[in-house]
């Protein structure tokens, strides 16, 4: 963020220096890659040795923008990109996906209700945060937009390009190269985590978040799994406790819900464990 007071910022602005390079004489020296300003040289910035710098920049950019927007807390929605809007469920690739489309609508209604609460703090608290893509993510951003609020989309560069859904607030639509930094931003401001049915990506996000809470690396927050039937078919939670690979108390870290209304009630009555 540029300092508007020149007395506190006496040195030339980096943007001015970049502009100045375009006015230089066109010579072999000025065309040489070595002459480019380091921070304005894509070939240099993408070198293997610069990975630590890129990691830091990817952490800093969303952090600074969200700080400037005054965003203090979020409600995170994780869920499958392939879950369709119920209006389009006839085009679902499997009957189960068509059935799971009801969670698109629950995510949409939940995000709308949370955003109505967020607006009471002028959009500083409880801002909906999704992965920015289609499916459940789209539903979350859509519900927030319908409530007249802002929402965050944390997209990721994938081999098959995933564009941000149309409902993400444009100024809060971020793109990541590093999965690890993206997941940090999901959790840094999270006041509740909601997991909807999904695939490998959703499972990865769910278990990392759950492990951070289980191990005390993150403060407990309401942790809601939408769709008991889906999650109990997928994971034998009680078997893990019976086998002793987790403790019985770990089963209290999360709660199953079915609807947006249940989720809101669970958040309001949640007791930290």
Backbone as a ProteinNet text record, in pm:
[ID]
protein_1_A
[PRIMARY]
XXXXXXXXXXXXXXXXXXXXXXXXXXXXXXXXXXXXXXXXXXXXXXXXXXXXXXXXXXXXXXXXXXXXXXXXXXXXXXXXXXXXXXXXXXXXXXXXXXXXXXXXXXXXXXXXXXXXXXXXXXXXXXXXXXXXXXXXXXXXXXXXXXXXXXXXXXXXXXXXXXXXXXXXXXXXXXXXXXXXXXXXXXXXXXXXXXXXXXXXXXXXXXXXXXXXXXXXXXXXXXXXXXXXXXXXXXXXXXXXXXXXXXXXXXXXXXXXXXXXXXXXXXXXXXXXX
[TERTIARY]
86.4	0	89.3	71.9	158.4	133.4	242.1	231.1	200.1	87.9	50.7	133.1	207.7	285.1	429.1	471	606.5	714.7	685.9	787.3	825.5	731.3	758.2	803	810.1	847.8	936.2	1061.4	1143.6	1206.6	1201.7	1269.7	1176.1	1234.9	1157.1	1069.4	949.2	854	897.2	878.4	917.1	837.8	712.1	631.5	689.6	740.1	803.7	927.8	1001.8	1123.9	1091.3	984.7	943.7	905.2	828.4	787.9	909.1	1008.2	1127.6	1203.2	1200.1	1275.4	1219.3	1092.8	1032.8	1076.7	1137.1	1182.6	1331.8	1396.2	1539.9	1568.4	1687.3	1726.2	1723.2	1686	1681.8	1819.7	1893.3	2030.7	2044.9	2151.3	2173.7	2179.4	2231.9	2243.4	2105.2	2019.6	1889.1	1794.6	1821	1737.7	1780.7	1898.5	1950.8	1870.7	1840	1767.3	1834.3	1966.6	2037.9	2001	1957.2	1930.3	1790.9	1704.4	1569.4	1573	1485.2	1469.5	1426.2	1488.5	1466.5	1319.4	1249.1	1109.1	1016.7	1068.2	988.2	1034.5	1102.6	1160.5	1095.5	996.2	928.8	1023.3	1120.5	1213.8	1294	1331.3	1406.1	1314.8	1196	1106.3	1055.4	1057.8	1009.2	1121.9	1242.1	1352.5	1332.1	1389.1	1374.4	1424.6	1535.5	1593.2	1503.9	1408.1	1319.9	1192	1180.9	1059.1	1026.7	1124.4	1088.7	1028.2	1075.4	1020.8	877.9	853.7	718.6	621.4	666.4	581.5	541.3	638.9	610.1	513.7	535.2	447.6	305.3	292	158.5	87.4	162.5	103	64.5	150.4	131.6	20.2	10.2	-83.6	-228.3	-283.8	-421.2	-432.8	-330	-332.5	-346.4	-266.7	-269.2	-401.2	-452.9	-578.3	-693.5	-697.9	-807	-795	-672.3	-653.8	-704.1	-673	-717.8	-869.8	-933.4	-1079.9	-1143.3	-1060.1	-1110.8	-1173	-1139.3	-1197.6	-1126.8	-1203.8	-1146.7	-1174.7	-1285.9	-1315.6	-1396.1	-1389.4	-1457.1	-1532	-1623.5	-1686.3	-1651.3	-1583.9	-1526.6	-1620.9	-1639.9	-1716.8	-1625.7	-1610.3	-1540.3	-1643.9	-1624	-1717.4	-1687.2	-1754.7	-1723.5	-1754.1	-1660.2	-1677.7	-1777.8	-1805	-1889.5	-2036.1	-2067.2	-2206	-2286.1	-2390.9	-2462.1	-2569.5	-2603.1	-2723	-2842.4	-2936.1	-3050.7	-3124.3	-3120	-3184.6	-3123.2	-2994.4	-2921.8	-2889.6	-2955.7	-2916.3	-2938.3	-3024.7	-3047.5	-2921.9	-2830.4	-2706	-2593.8	-2621.3	-2518.7	-2469.6	-2340.7	-2280.1	-2323.4	-2367	-2411.2	-2539.1	-2619.3	-2739.6	-2707	-2594.6	-2559.6	-2527.6	-2457.7	-2430.8	-2561.1	-2654.9	-2784.3	-2851.5	-2842.1	-2902.4	-2831.2	-2698.9	-2621.1	-2643.9	-2713.9	-2737.2	-2813.5	-2884	-2957.2	-2862.2	-2736.2	-2640.8	-2591.8	-2605.4	-2579.9	-2676.3	-2802.7	-2903	-2884.1	-2843.8	-2819.8	-2700.7	-2595.7	-2479.3	-2518.2	-2601.6	-2647.4	-2728.5	-2822.4	-2905	-2822.5	-2730.1	-2644.3	-2559.4	-2497.8	-2412.1	-2492.2	-2615.1	-2699.9	-2728.3	-2761.9	-2793.7	-2671.2	-2556.4	-2433.4	-2398.1	-2416.9	-2383.1	-2475.4	-2600.2	-2690.7	-2638.2	-2579.9	-2516.5	-2391	-2314.8	-2191.3	-2218.1	-2328.5	-2360.6	-2384.2	-2417.5	-2434.2	-2302	-2190.1	-2057.3	-1998.3	-2085	-2042.3	-1943.9	-1963.7	-1882.7	-1743.2	-1720.8	-1588.3	-1578	-1688.1	-1689.2	-1770.3	-1734.9	-1812.5	-1831.6	-1725.6	-1731.6	-1719.1	-1809.4	-1805.2	-1676.8	-1609.5	-1484.4	-1492.3	-1475.4	-1479.3	-1354.3	-1347.1	-1236.8	-1254.7	-1365.8	-1383.4	-1427.3	-1441.4	-1475.2	-1623.1	-1658.2	-1798.4	-1852.5	-1972.5	-2030.8	-2064.9	-2029.8	-2057.5	-1993.5	-1875.6	-1807.1	-1891.6	-1939.9	-2026.4	-2150	-2208.2	-2328.2	-2301.4	-2185.2	-2151	-2136.1	-2060.9	-2043.7	-2175.5	-2256.8	-2386	-2478.8	-2485.6	-2569.3	-2526.9	-2394.9	-2343.9	-2382.5	-2370.4	-2405.5	-2554.6	-2636.5	-2780.6	-2820.8	-2739.6	-2766.7	-2714.9	-2645.4	-2593.7	-2459.1	-2388	-2258.4	-2143.5	-2024.1	-1904.8	-1869.6	-1788.2	-1739	-1603.9	-1528.7	-1391.1	-1386.3	-1304.1	-1277.1	-1127.1	-1082.5	-940.5	-918.9	-896.3	-881.9	-741.6	-722.3	-592.4	-567.7	-444.9	-409.9	-405.6	-486.9	-494.8	-461.1	-421.7	-391.1	-506.6	-629.6	-747.3	-799.2	-777.9	-797.6	-934.6	-933.4	-1056.9	-1074.1	-1170.5	-1194.6	-1278.9	-1265.2	-1349.7	-1496.5	-1582.7	-1725.6	-1768.1	-1880	-1922.1	-1970	-1985.1	-2041.7	-1936.1	-1810.8	-1705	-1690.9	-1673.7	-1645.9	-1515.2	-1517.2	-1396.2	-1271.4	-1282.8	-1165.3	-1116.7	-1193.8	-1155.4	-1142.6	-1116.5	-1097.3	-947.4	-893.3	-748.4	-713.8	-589.8	-542.6	-410.5	-396.8	-279.7	-207.3	-77.4	5.7	28.3	45.8	80.1	-44.4	-75.1	-187.4	-169.9	-47.9	-24.5	-57.4	-17.7	-46.2	-195.9	-257	-402.7	-474.3	-433.9	-501.4	-476.4	-360.8	-337.3	-438.5	-463.7	-558.3	-701.3	-734.1	-866.2	-885.2	-780.6	-796.1	-753.3	-676.9	-620.6	-727.4	-842.8	-949.4	-1075.7	-1071.4	-1193	-1254.3	-1385	-1460.9	-1556.2	-1570.1	-1646.2	-1601.4	-1605	-1565.4	-1679.7	-1727.4	-1840.2	-1794.8	-1813.1	-1767.3	-1888.8	-1898.4	-2005	-1948.7	-2032	-1981.1	-1888.7	-1783.9	-1687.4	-1590.9	-1485.6	-1388.2	-1255.8	-1147	-1014.9	-979.9	-1008.8	-973.6	-1046.6	-1175.5	-1254.2	-1201.9	-1168.6	-1115.1	-982.7	-898.2	-769.7	-790.7	-880	-906.7	-969.9	-1061.6	-1127.4	-1028.8	-948.4	-860.8	-746.8	-696.2	-592.2	-648	-767.4	-829.5	-857.4	-912.5	-947.3	-822.2	-713.6	-588.9	-529.3	-536.9	-484.6	-560	-691.3	-769	-739.8	-735.5	-709.2	-576.1	-475.4	-341.4	-315.4	-416.9	-400.1	-323.5	-301.4	-231.7	-326	-455.6	-557.3	-665	-718.5	-824.1	-949.1	-1020.8	-1144.9	-1245.8	-1311.3	-1420.1	-1532.7	-1655.1	-1761	-1718.3	-1728.2	-1679.6	-1795.6	-1857.5	-1983.9	-1969.3	-2017.4	-2017.9	-2161.8	-2186.9	-2320.4	-2338.9	-2443.5	-2474.7	-2420.2	-2482.6	-2434.3	-2421.7	-2522	-2521.2	-2398.7	-2367.8	-2250.3	-2122.9	-2106.1	-1980.6	-1966.1	-2076.1	-2065.1	-2046.9	-2094.2	-2064.4	-1917.9	-1865.7	-1728.6	-1625.3	-1652.2	-1553.9	-1620.6	-1559.6	-1609.6	-1544.4	-1605.5	-1548.9	-1536.6	-1638.7	-1636.4	-1528.1	-1502.3	-1396.6	-1260.8	-1236.9	-1110.2	-1093.6	-1203.3	-1197.1	-1183	-1256.8	-1248.2	-1109.3	-1047.8	-912.7	-807.6	-844.2	-748.7	-659.3	-685.7	-603	-641.4	-761.7	-800.2	-865.8	-883.3	-951.4	-1100.9	-1177.7	-1323.1	-1360.5	-1283.4	-1312.4	-1293.3	-1210.4	-1190.2	-1318.1	-1409.4	-1537.1	-1625.3	-1587.4	-1663	-1613.4	-1508.8	-1453.4	-1544.4	-1635.3	-1721.6	-1864.6	-1954.6	-2096	-2158.9	-2247.7	-2321.3	-2443	-2468.4	-2590.2	-2643.1	-2768.9	-2831	-2872.3	-2909.7	-2967	-2895.1	-2920.6	-2865.3	-2914.6	-3040.3	-3097.4	-3028.5	-3006	-2933.9	-2793.1	-2728.1	-2590.8	-2584.7	-2677.3	-2680.1	-2702.6	-2792.8	-2818.8	-2696.3	-2627.1	-2506.6	-2398.4	-2383.1	-2284.4	-2322.5	-2449.5	-2495.4	-2484.6	-2492	-2491.8	-2362	-2262.6	-2137.2	-2064.1	-2015.8	-1933.1	-1793.2	-1695.4	-1555.6	-1516.1	-1445.3	-1403.5	-1252.7
-119.7	0	123.7	213.5	330.8	428.8	486.8	585.2	721	784.3	911	1029.6	1016.1	1128.6	1118.6	1204.9	1195.5	1216.1	1284.4	1304.6	1172.9	1077.6	947.3	844.8	885.6	792.9	867.5	898.6	986.9	921.8	788.4	721.8	703.9	685.1	664.7	540.9	551.5	442.3	334.6	207.9	99.1	102.7	145.6	154.8	259.6	369.7	472.8	417.9	336.1	279.8	183.5	105.8	16.7	99.5	205.5	291.6	355.5	389.8	455.9	364.2	233.4	141.6	139.3	175.7	176.5	298.2	395.1	516.2	513.3	402.7	392.1	369.3	403.3	371.5	220.7	179.6	37.7	-5.9	-70.1	-112.9	-258.6	-325.1	-463.4	-474.3	-370.4	-373.5	-364.8	-272.4	-257	-371.8	-442	-557	-683.5	-684.7	-805.9	-841.1	-968.2	-1008	-962	-956	-915.7	-774.1	-689.8	-550.1	-528.9	-627.7	-612.2	-595.7	-511.1	-504.5	-641.5	-687.1	-824.6	-853.4	-760.3	-786.2	-776.2	-724.4	-709.9	-804.6	-911.2	-1006.8	-1143.7	-1181.4	-1309.8	-1429.3	-1423.2	-1535.7	-1555.5	-1443.3	-1452.9	-1496.8	-1437	-1465.2	-1608.6	-1675.6	-1813.5	-1916.6	-1871.9	-1967.8	-2055.1	-2175.1	-2269.1	-2209.4	-2134.4	-2077.6	-1972.8	-1919.5	-1814.2	-1870.3	-2001.5	-2059.1	-2003.3	-1988.6	-1930.8	-1791.1	-1712.4	-1578.1	-1586.5	-1677.6	-1692.8	-1741.6	-1831.4	-1876.3	-1758.3	-1673.6	-1557.3	-1462	-1438.2	-1347.2	-1401.3	-1532.5	-1592.4	-1587.6	-1589.2	-1572.2	-1426.1	-1334.4	-1192.4	-1126.5	-1158.5	-1084.4	-1095.4	-1216.9	-1223.2	-1164.7	-1186.3	-1134.6	-982.6	-916.4	-770.4	-718.6	-783.5	-737.9	-755.9	-871.7	-893	-799	-770.4	-672	-535.1	-495.2	-365.6	-359.2	-473.4	-478.9	-488.8	-504.9	-511.6	-644.8	-750.3	-881.7	-944.2	-972.8	-1024	-1172	-1222.9	-1364.5	-1417.4	-1550	-1613.6	-1737.8	-1782.1	-1913.7	-1989.7	-2102.6	-2175.1	-2285.9	-2294.7	-2403.2	-2485.1	-2613	-2708.2	-2802.7	-2843.4	-2938.1	-2961.3	-3060.8	-3108.4	-3011.3	-3001.7	-2917.6	-2978.5	-3108.6	-3177.3	-3185	-3136.7	-3142.6	-3033.8	-3073.8	-2975.7	-2899.1	-2786.4	-2713	-2807.4	-2817.1	-2906.3	-2881.9	-2759.2	-2728.1	-2809.7	-2840.6	-2912.4	-3056.2	-3110.4	-3242.8	-3353.6	-3330.3	-3431.4	-3457.7	-3359.3	-3375.8	-3435.9	-3470.1	-3528.7	-3660.9	-3688.9	-3807.8	-3937.2	-3929.7	-4049.7	-4018.4	-4121.6	-4098.2	-4042.4	-4083.7	-4034	-3885.3	-3841.4	-3697.6	-3619.7	-3674.5	-3607.8	-3596.2	-3701.3	-3698.4	-3598.9	-3589.8	-3498.3	-3351.9	-3327.3	-3188.2	-3109.5	-3180.1	-3106.5	-3028.7	-3073.7	-3001.8	-2873.5	-2862.4	-2733.2	-2629.9	-2666.8	-2573.4	-2544.8	-2646.1	-2622.3	-2529	-2546.6	-2457.4	-2315.5	-2302.2	-2169.8	-2101.1	-2174.3	-2115.8	-2083.8	-2173.1	-2149.7	-2024.8	-2012.9	-1896.2	-1767.5	-1773.1	-1654.8	-1610.2	-1707.7	-1674.5	-1623	-1684.5	-1638	-1497.3	-1470.7	-1338.4	-1231.4	-1265.9	-1170.1	-1132.2	-1228.4	-1197.6	-1113.9	-1148.8	-1074.9	-928	-899.2	-760.4	-674.8	-738.2	-663.9	-604.8	-663.5	-609.3	-537.2	-499.9	-432.8	-517.4	-649.5	-739.9	-764.8	-735.6	-759.6	-899.1	-948.5	-1077.8	-1179.6	-1306.8	-1419.2	-1409.7	-1376.8	-1367.6	-1508.6	-1543.7	-1675.5	-1689.4	-1803.4	-1830.6	-1970.4	-1979.6	-2107.8	-2122.4	-2235.3	-2257.3	-2186.5	-2115.9	-2029.2	-2096.9	-2229.4	-2301.2	-2331.6	-2435.8	-2472.7	-2558.6	-2612.6	-2703.8	-2635	-2700.5	-2646.9	-2509.6	-2491.5	-2362	-2251.3	-2277.1	-2180	-2149.7	-2254.6	-2236.1	-2142.4	-2157.3	-2071	-1926	-1901.8	-1764.7	-1706.6	-1791.8	-1747.2	-1701.9	-1780.8	-1742.8	-1610.7	-1590.2	-1464.2	-1346.6	-1364.6	-1257.4	-1225.4	-1329.4	-1308	-1231.9	-1245.1	-1171.3	-1028.2	-995.1	-860.2	-838.1	-946.9	-934.6	-978.1	-967.8	-1009.6	-1152.7	-1217.4	-1351.2	-1371.4	-1463.4	-1489.4	-1617.1	-1617.2	-1737.7	-1760.8	-1876.3	-1910.6	-2017.4	-1973.6	-2066.1	-2124.9	-2225.5	-2291.4	-2324.3	-2307.9	-2342	-2493.8	-2547.6	-2691.4	-2722.2	-2849.2	-2884.4	-2854.9	-2882.7	-2843.5	-2716.2	-2605.5	-2473.4	-2460.1	-2413	-2389.6	-2239.8	-2183.8	-2039.9	-2011.4	-1892.5	-1857	-1855.7	-1898.3	-1888.2	-1740.6	-1713	-1573.8	-1501.6	-1572.9	-1511	-1464.1	-1500.6	-1453.7	-1302.7	-1232.9	-1088.6	-1068.3	-995.4	-985.9	-943.1	-846.5	-799.5	-899.7	-1007.2	-1111.4	-1247.1	-1241.6	-1362.8	-1384.6	-1481.4	-1504.4	-1631.8	-1637.1	-1755	-1800.2	-1930.3	-1984.9	-2087.4	-2092.7	-2198	-2307.8	-2266.8	-2361.6	-2401.8	-2531.6	-2580.4	-2547.4	-2559.4	-2539.6	-2397.2	-2298.7	-2159.2	-2131.8	-2188.7	-2174.4	-2228	-2344.5	-2402.1	-2318.9	-2256.4	-2164.8	-2051.6	-1995.1	-1883.8	-1928	-2051.4	-2100.8	-2093.9	-2125.1	-2146.8	-2029.8	-1935.9	-1828.9	-1743.6	-1726	-1642.2	-1721.5	-1853.8	-1936	-1934.8	-1906.8	-1915.4	-2033.9	-2096.9	-2221.6	-2286.7	-2420.6	-2497	-2591.4	-2582.3	-2664.3	-2751.3	-2882.2	-2977.9	-3040.6	-3024.3	-3084.8	-3205.9	-3295.6	-3409.9	-3366.1	-3443.2	-3409.9	-3523.7	-3495.3	-3596.4	-3581.1	-3614.4	-3613.8	-3477.2	-3370.9	-3237.6	-3203.3	-3236.1	-3209.2	-3291.3	-3418.4	-3503.7	-3449	-3403.9	-3345.9	-3224.4	-3135.9	-3014.7	-3048.7	-3144.3	-3182.4	-3240.8	-3337.4	-3405.2	-3315.4	-3228.8	-3137.2	-3043.1	-2988.6	-2898	-2971.2	-3091	-3169.3	-3205.8	-3238.4	-3274.6	-3156.2	-3037.5	-2918.5	-2892.7	-2914.9	-2897	-3009.3	-3131.7	-3247.1	-3233.8	-3182.6	-3173.5	-3041.2	-2956.6	-2830.7	-2724.9	-2747	-2646.7	-2536.4	-2559.8	-2461.4	-2464.7	-2348.7	-2343.2	-2414.5	-2484.2	-2549.4	-2447.2	-2483	-2402.4	-2497.5	-2447.8	-2535.2	-2604.1	-2736.8	-2819.2	-2908.9	-2875.6	-2938.1	-3018.9	-3142.3	-3230	-3244	-3190.3	-3199.4	-3336.7	-3409.4	-3536.4	-3656.3	-3691.2	-3803.8	-3931.3	-3959.7	-4084.3	-4092.4	-3982.8	-3980.4	-4007.6	-3935.9	-3944.5	-4077.4	-4133.4	-4261	-4377.8	-4365.6	-4468.2	-4462.5	-4341.7	-4321.5	-4357.8	-4322.7	-4339	-4405.5	-4510.1	-4575.4	-4506.3	-4397.8	-4315.2	-4393	-4469.2	-4543.1	-4650.3	-4709.5	-4809.2	-4748.8	-4625.5	-4559.7	-4547.6	-4511.5	-4500.2	-4637.2	-4735.3	-4869.7	-4929.6	-4899.1	-4949.6	-4877.7	-4763	-4686.4	-4595	-4580.8	-4490.6	-4344.7	-4321.3	-4190.5	-4215.2	-4110.7	-4127.7	-4108.9	-4161.2	-4144.4	-3996.6	-3916	-3772.7	-3702.9	-3760.5	-3699.2	-3698.8	-3789.8	-3793.2	-3675.3	-3602.6	-3484	-3357.5	-3369.6	-3252.7	-3202	-3287.4	-3249.6	-3293.7	-3240.1	-3273.8	-3288.5	-3387.1	-3405.9	-3314	-3255.7	-3177.2	-3210.5	-3178.6	-3206.4	-3080.6	-2978.7	-2859.3	-2733.4	-2626.1	-2496.3	-2455.2	-2480.4	-2443.9	-2518.9	-2648.5	-2727.1	-2673.4	-2636.8	-2587	-2456.4	-2366.3	-2240	-2263.5	-2354.6	-2386.8	-2449.9	-2535.8	-2599.8	-2496.9	-2399.3	-2293.6	-2211.2	-2179	-2093.9	-2164.1	-2297.1	-2372.5	-2446.9	-2423.4	-2498.5	-2469.5	-2573.2	-2559.8	-2608.1	-2520.8	-2557.5	-2675.4	-2769.3	-2889.5	-2889.2
0	0	0	-96.5	-109.4	4.8	54.3	160.3	98.1	134.5	69.7	115.5	223	276.6	227.3	132.8	77.1	181	293.1	397	463.8	462.6	523.4	419.9	294	187.7	88.5	126.4	44.5	-77.6	-85.7	-195.8	-315.6	-430.8	-552.3	-538.6	-591.7	-588.8	-688.4	-653.2	-742.1	-872.5	-866.5	-988.5	-1082.7	-1025.9	-1108.6	-1177.7	-1105.6	-1165.3	-1278.6	-1262.5	-1371.4	-1494	-1472	-1584	-1650.8	-1571.2	-1626.7	-1721.3	-1697.5	-1783.9	-1925.6	-1941.5	-2075.6	-2156.7	-2088.8	-2159.2	-2190.2	-2159.2	-2183.8	-2332.3	-2377.2	-2515.6	-2537.6	-2657.6	-2690.9	-2736.9	-2644.8	-2673.1	-2630.8	-2675.2	-2629.7	-2477.4	-2413.3	-2267.8	-2200.2	-2247.8	-2182.3	-2215.8	-2328.1	-2363.2	-2291.2	-2234.6	-2171.7	-2045.6	-2023	-1902.3	-1773.5	-1773.5	-1652	-1608.7	-1704.5	-1672.7	-1612	-1623.5	-1570.8	-1418.7	-1366.7	-1221.2	-1171.4	-1064.7	-1019.3	-993.3	-927.4	-892.5	-1013.4	-1125.5	-1247.3	-1357.2	-1315.4	-1409.9	-1388.5	-1468.7	-1448.1	-1456.1	-1546.5	-1558.9	-1430.3	-1368.5	-1242.6	-1129	-1118.7	-1007.2	-1007.7	-1122.5	-1128.5	-1124.7	-1095	-1080.6	-957	-961.5	-850.1	-719.2	-726.1	-604.2	-538.7	-612.7	-560.5	-497.5	-485.3	-428.5	-289.7	-199.4	-68.5	-78.8	-175	-193.6	-246.3	-340.2	-395.3	-287.9	-202.5	-91.9	-3.6	26.6	111.8	43	-86.1	-159.2	-165.3	-183.3	-191.7	-57.2	50.1	182.7	204.8	162.8	192.5	111.8	-17	-101.6	-52.2	-33.7	18.5	159.3	241.5	378.1	377.1	295.9	292.1	236.2	131.5	72.3	169.6	238.8	334.7	453.9	495.7	603.1	560.2	436.8	386.7	376.7	349.4	343	481.1	584.4	721	757.6	685.4	713.5	833.2	935.8	1059.9	1083.1	1032.6	1051.4	933.9	915	802.5	849.7	766.5	780.1	653.4	669.4	556.3	510.6	378.9	319.1	229.4	263.6	178.2	117.5	-6.1	-66.1	-212.2	-268.4	-401.9	-514.2	-609	-726.8	-824.6	-811.8	-909.9	-867.1	-748.8	-701.7	-773.2	-845.8	-929.8	-855.9	-912.1	-873.9	-898.1	-802.9	-824.1	-955.8	-1004.6	-1132.5	-1245.8	-1232.5	-1337.9	-1300.1	-1199.6	-1150.9	-1253.4	-1352	-1455.4	-1536.7	-1538.4	-1614.8	-1531.5	-1405.5	-1318	-1375.3	-1356.2	-1416.1	-1348.7	-1223.8	-1152.7	-1076.4	-1048.4	-967.8	-829.5	-771.6	-638.9	-643	-747.7	-760.9	-772.7	-847.6	-860.4	-724.8	-643	-510.1	-418.7	-434.6	-350.1	-386.6	-496.9	-538.6	-433.2	-343.8	-239.4	-149.8	-141.5	-56.6	-121.8	-253	-318.1	-260.7	-252.8	-202.9	-54.4	23.3	166.3	184.9	104.6	112.6	76.4	-23.8	-67.6	42	101.5	207	331.7	365	481.3	461.5	344.2	316.5	317.1	268.2	269.3	413	499.1	638.6	713	690.6	756.3	709.6	581.2	528.4	583.8	607.3	671.8	809.7	879	1008	987	883.4	854.5	828.2	762.2	729.3	853.3	964.3	1088.4	1136.8	1092.9	1125.4	1004.7	908.9	785.6	706.1	711	631.3	685.6	811.4	869.8	932	985.4	1053.5	972.4	990.6	936.3	785.7	715	569.1	510.9	420.7	358.4	275.9	294	223.2	161.9	29.3	-39.9	-126.7	-195.1	-288	-420.4	-435.4	-551.8	-680.1	-678.4	-800.1	-812.3	-887.5	-907.4	-792.8	-810.8	-713	-582.2	-472.1	-339	-320.7	-378.8	-367	-429.5	-548.8	-615.5	-531.3	-472.7	-391.1	-274.7	-210.1	-98	-139.4	-244.4	-292.2	-344.2	-402.2	-455.5	-342.3	-236.4	-123.3	-61.9	-52.4	2.5	-86	-217	-310.1	-302.6	-288.5	-281.1	-154.8	-49.8	73.6	65.9	-42.4	-58.7	7.7	36.5	102.9	14.7	70.9	0.2	39.3	-43.3	-10.7	-76.5	-21.3	-63.9	-146.5	-250.8	-328.2	-335.2	-287.1	-288.9	-395.5	-517.9	-628.7	-632.7	-714.5	-725.8	-872.8	-917.7	-1055	-1067.5	-1159	-1181	-1326.3	-1355.4	-1494.9	-1589.3	-1542.5	-1618.2	-1552.4	-1618.6	-1557.1	-1491.3	-1368.9	-1293.9	-1276.2	-1346.6	-1336.7	-1213	-1154.8	-1040.1	-1081.4	-989.6	-1019.7	-1018.6	-1081.5	-1105.1	-980.8	-869.4	-749.4	-648.7	-669.1	-579.4	-592.9	-481.9	-488.4	-565	-677.3	-760	-684.8	-594.4	-521.6	-417.9	-396	-300.2	-369.6	-500	-579.1	-598	-524	-522.6	-599.3	-646.2	-718.1	-656.4	-637.3	-568.6	-654.9	-635.5	-692.4	-588.8	-462	-355.5	-275.3	-275.7	-196.9	-48.6	2	145.2	188.4	109.9	144.8	133.1	32.2	16.9	140.2	188.7	305.3	430.5	440.4	552.7	551	432.3	423.8	453.1	422.6	461.2	612.5	687.1	830.8	917.5	866.2	948.9	1016.4	950.5	1005.4	1037.9	1023.6	1031.8	1171.8	1176.8	1301.9	1299	1184.5	1170.2	1040.4	1038.6	920	886.1	762.8	718.6	601.8	617.2	517.7	450.5	321.1	243.3	167.9	120.5	44.4	-68.1	-89.1	-193	-216.2	-289	-326.9	-254.7	-323.8	-261.2	-202.9	-277.8	-228.7	-100.6	-95.8	24.5	142	116.2	223.3	275.3	185	224.6	314.2	272.4	350.7	485.3	485.3	609.5	709.8	666.1	761	808.2	722.3	769.9	875.8	850.1	947.4	1078.1	1067.2	1184.8	1265.5	1195.4	1263.9	1337.7	1277.4	1345.4	1475.8	1475.1	1597.4	1696.4	1647.5	1734.5	1808.4	1739.7	1797.7	1870.2	1877.1	1948.5	1872.6	1743.3	1663.2	1616.4	1636	1599.2	1706	1738.6	1838.6	1787.1	1874	1830.8	1780.1	1670.5	1615.3	1578.9	1563.4	1515	1385.7	1384.8	1273.1	1231.1	1119.6	1081.5	953.5	956.6	840.5	790.5	674.5	615.5	551	593.8	530.4	605.1	717.5	798.1	714.7	632.6	556.1	465.9	397.8	310.3	389.1	499.8	573.9	648.5	695.8	766.7	670.6	547.6	447.7	405.1	401.6	354.4	460.1	586.7	694.8	814.1	864	986	1105	1147	1253	1384.4	1418.2	1544.9	1545	1428.7	1421	1456.4	1413.3	1446.1	1597	1665	1810.8	1875.9	1824.9	1881.2	1861.5	1748.7	1722.5	1805.4	1860.3	1940.9	1859.6	1728.3	1647.1	1667	1720.2	1771.6	1906.6	1984.8	2113	2093.5	2186.2	2179	2181.6	2253.6	2260.2	2125.6	2039.4	1907.9	1825.4	1855.2	1783.3	1820.1	1925	1965	1896.5	1816.2	1748.4	1637.5	1590.2	1479.4	1506.6	1425.4	1440.8	1303.7	1290	1165.7	1162.9	1047.6	1025.9	887.4	865.9	736.3	662.3	736.2	673.8	719.4	646.6	684.5	822.5	849.8	979.7	1093.2	1073.7	1175.2	1196.3	1088.2	1097.4	1175.7	1148.9	1221.9	1370.6	1402.1	1542.9	1607.5	1533.8	1588.2	1618.7	1532.1	1555.3	1678.1	1688.8	1799.4	1934.6	1935.2	2062.3	2083.4	1999.1	2005.6	2134.8	2196.1	2317.1	2283.1	2306.1	2277.9	2364.8	2302	2375.1	2392.1
[MASK]
+++++++++++++++++++++++++++++++++++++++++++++++++++++++++++++++++++++++++++++++++++++++++++++++++++++++++++++++++++++++++++++++++++++++++++++++++++++++++++++++++++++++++++++++++++++++++++++++++++++++++++++++++++++++++++++++++++++++++++++++++++++++++++++++++++++++++++++++++

